[in-house]
Amino acid sequence: SSYDFQKTLTFNDPKVDNRTIRTYNGIRVVVTQDGQIASFQMAAFLVTLTSALGLLAVANTVTDMIMLNCLPRAEVYGRHKHQHSRDFNSEDSLTPLTESTKEKVAWRLIEAMQCEDVDGLIECFPEAVEHIGKKDMSEHRSSIFEAA
């Protein structure tokens, strides 16, 4: 029948007086593949895209929950996550510094010390001296280092 498989191979070397004959017997298996090589389906793409975006949102939410509720320095992470910068509008640069601005600069300095962030400390120290003032800085030095 057409499914029987038999093949005979002869291995011989002209220099040698003997030869090797191998006969292979078995079942012939023929595999054919049918289909399209590449096809784009918009519905499948939209499902994949929506799933990926949903998983990114879930990953962000889970990371925030762990960071703000489970880790030992959750309070520090929360302050840095919701840190607001000043408005860079040119009109605001003409207004004098208020007590709340001095307080924000002082808290940034304290947070840098608490986090043991040397680069952050070096970055915010000159600003703290400028905004708080040398006189205020020497008066409050002990309270700043106690908070750290």
Secondary structure as GFF3:
##gff-version 3
##sequence-region A 1 148
A	DSSP	beta_strand	4	12	.	.	.	ID=ss1
A	DSSP	beta_strand	19	27	.	.	.	ID=ss2
A	DSSP	alpha_helix	42	69	.	.	.	ID=ss3
A	DSSP	alpha_helix	74	81	.	.	.	ID=ss4
A	DSSP	three_ten_helix	92	94	.	.	.	ID=ss5
A	DSSP	alpha_helix	99	114	.	.	.	ID=ss6
A	DSSP	alpha_helix	118	132	.	.	.	ID=ss7
A	DSSP	alpha_helix	134	147	.	.	.	ID=ss8
###
